[in-house]
Amino acid sequence: MKNLAIAVFNDEYGTHLRDVVVKTVEDAGVNVVYGEKDAFDPTETNFSSIATAVKASKPGTASIGIYKFDANNKPVFDHAQQGSVPKS
């Protein structure tokens, strides 16, 4: 993998995850093309603009994953292939 795009919630978990991932992949020679400093509102329910921005950054062959939490604070993972918009 040469390029990586990452999109995280603007909360403690999301920004910490982003910082660890960015450092790890950059140390491995991967170029972060989207999300190195960005984060989005944790209450976001429409990910289409985020998915469009990620795709436009040309991260290479990849998939888009959105982690979120349900009403019981359990992690939920929505997954869509690149070019698709994750369901909210």
Residue pairs with C-beta under 8 A, 6 or more apart in sequence:
1 25
1 30
1 60
1 62
2 30
2 31
2 60
3 30
3 31
3 32
3 33
3 57
3 58
3 59
3 60
4 21
4 25
4 30
4 31
4 32
4 33
4 59
4 60
4 62
5 32
5 33
5 34
5 35
5 54
5 57
5 59
5 62
6 18
6 21
6 22
6 32
6 34
6 35
6 36
7 34
7 35
7 38
7 39
7 40
7 50
7 53
7 54
7 64
7 66
8 14
8 15
8 17
8 18
8 35
8 39
8 40
9 39
9 40
9 41
9 42
9 44
9 67
9 68
10 39
10 40
10 41
10 42
11 39
11 42
14 39
14 42
15 39
18 35
18 36
18 39
22 32
22 35
22 36
25 32
26 32
33 57
33 58
33 59
34 53
34 54
34 57
34 59
35 54
40 50
44 50
44 88
45 88
46 88
47 66
47 85
47 86
47 88
48 85
51 64
51 80
51 84
51 85
51 86
52 85
54 64
55 64
55 82
55 83
59 82
61 82
62 82
63 79
63 80
63 81
63 82
64 79
64 80
64 81
64 82
64 84
64 86
65 77
65 78
65 79
65 86
66 77
66 78
66 79
66 86
67 75
67 76
67 77
68 75
68 76
68 78
69 75
69 76
70 76
78 86
78 87
78 88
79 86
80 86
80 87
